[in-house]
Amino acid sequence: MTEPHIQPVGDSALVVTFGEEISLDINRRVQALVRLVARERLAGIEECVPTYSTLLVHYDPLQWRYAQVRNWLAGQVREAESSPVEPPRRIEIPTRYDGPDLEFVARHHHLAIEDVIRIHSSGEYLVYMMGFTPGFPYLGTLDDSIATPRLETPRSHVPAGSVGIAGRQTGIYPVDSPGGWRVIGHTPRRLFDPTETPPFLLAPGNVVRFVPI
């Protein structure tokens, strides 16, 4: 197991790096640290931003010095590394497999469209991180048999609810936006609602399954 590395990011944040690859084990370590830091609810620790293999921690420099945050966070890392794995929250996403790129994905892999749907909907996908647009989940890991490159030229408009593929990732567009992922379907579930608390349906560490409708 690689020893996590802590380093400063500007004058009011630091980053904990667990590795340099997309890995289920590495991301679980990131999520364990997120949960532990969130439970502490320390004043002056303002925000945690998890990615595939890192955790960015923002703090108030008027309340904390870098060395203090680093020493405290190093202790949190040690505790998180020995904490038990918590069962993930599981969410089903009803999906109509009717996207404009579904036929391309099938043709690219010499598969029938029904095979692409079966393979995509038979997997369980970890929400590794959120980003790009509010509530956009980066899900993995997609089966190699349908992993497909992004579009060479992104679309200027992808409707909210579109389910897409990019390499070995799959994801869901929560709002209308530009995008370069291969769109294979659409879900009626709303992933982002600013009137709700929290506003996002999904969060890092959740497990998603797509259910054909």
N, C-alpha and C positions, 0 to 999 in steps of 0.2 A: 504494500500500500504506500503510495507516494505521500510524503509529508507535505501538508498544506503550506503555502507560502503567503505571507502577509506583507503588503507594501502600500505606501501612501498613494493617493490619487488627489492631487491638489492639496489644499489646506483644510479641507473639511470632509474628507472621505478616505476610505482605504478599501482595498480589495483582497479577498482571500481566494487564492487559486488552488484548486484541488487537482488539476490536470490540464492537459491540452487536447482532449479528444471528447467526442460525444460518446458517453458511456453511461449505462444505467447505474452502475455502482458509484461512479463519480457523482452523478446527479443526486443520488440518494444521500450522499454525504453533504452536498450543498443544502438539500431540503432539511436534513436533520439540524444543521446549524441555523437555518432560517427559523425553524420552530422554536429552538432554544432561545435565540435572541428575542423573538417576538414575545415569548413568555416572560422575559425579564422586565419589559416595559420601562426601561431606564430613561429618565429625563435626559434630553440632549442627544439621544440616539434617534435620529429623525426618520430614516427610511432604509430598508433593505431591498436590494434589487438582485434577485437570483438570475443566473444564466445557466447554460449547459454545464459549465464546470467552475464557475466563480460566484462569489457573493460580494456585491458592492455595498458598503455600509456608509451612509451619510451621517455625520454628527455635527453638533453645534460647537464651533471652535471657541465660543465664549464660555462654554461650560466644560469642555474637555480639551486636554492637550493630546497631541497625537500619541505620545508614549503611553498615556493612560488608556486610551482606546485600544491601542495595540495589545497591551498587556492583558486588559480585560477580555478582549476578543480571543487572544491565544488560549485563555482558560476556557472560554466557551467552546472553542474548537476541540480541545482535549475532551471535554465532557460530552460533546455531540458525537465524537468518534466512538465512544463506548456506550451510547444510548441505544436502546432497542429500536428496531424498525417499526414504525407505526403503520397500521393498515391504511391504504389509500382510500380516499373518497372516489366512488365509481359513478360515472355519468354515461347514460346512453344518449346518442345523438341520432334521431330518426333522419334518414337520408334518402332523397330521391336521386338515384344514379342516372342522371340525364344531362350531365355537363357537356360543354362543347368540345372538351379534349378527351372524353372517354374513349371514343373510337380510335384516336391517335395512340393512346396508351396501349390499347389492345393490339393495334397493328404493330407498334414499336416492339412489342414483346412476343409477337406471333401467338397471341391468345385470343380466345373468344371474349366478347364483351362480358358475358356471364361469368367467365373466369376472373376477370379483373374485379368485378363486383364481389364475387365470392371471397377472393383473397383479401381485398381491402376490408370487407366487413367481418372477416373472421379473426382479425387481429385485435389485440388490446394495446392501446397506445398511451404512454406516459406523457403528461404535459411537462415537458422539460423546462420551458420558460415562456414568458409572455412578451410581446413586443410588436413592432412595426406599426400597428394601429391599436386603439384601445380594445383590449380583450382578445387579441389575436393569439391563439395557442400554437406553439411549435410542438408537434406531436411526433413521437417515434417509438419504436423504429420500424419503418415500413419494410415489408418483405422484399428481398432483392428482386423477386420475379416481376414486380410491378414498379420498382424504383425508376423514375423517369426524369430527365433533365428539365429545367425550367424552360419557358418560352424564350426564344432568342430575342424577341421584342415584346416587352410587357404590354398588356392591355391598358388602355387609359381608364377603363371602368370595369370593375368586377363587382357584381351585386353582393350585398350582405347575405350571409348564409352559404356562400359558395364553398364547397369542399374541394381542396386542391392537393396536388402532389408536387414536391420539389426534391429531387434526389431521393434519399431514404427518409424524408420527412413527409408528413401530411399535416394539413391545417385547415382552419375554417375562417373565412373572412367575416368579422363581426359587423363591419360597416361597409357601405359602398366606398370603393377606393381603387386606385390603380393597382396592378399586380401582375406578376410574371409566373405564378404557379399554374400547373396544368389542372384546369377545373374539370372534375369528373362527376360532380353532383351538387346538391343543394339541400340544406336543412331548414325547416321552418322554425327551429328553436332560435330564440334571441340570445346572443352571447353577450351583448352589451346594452345595458339600460341605465342611463345616468340617473333615473328617478329611484332606482333600487339601491339598497345597502346590503352587501357590496354591489357595485354596478356590473360585475363580471360573473358570468355563469361558471367559468372555469378558473382554476388557479394552479400554479406549479405544484407538482406532486400528485394531482388528480390522475385517474386512469379513465380513458375514454374508449367506448366501443360504438361503432357505427352500425345502426340497425336499418336495413333496407325497408323502404315503404313504397 
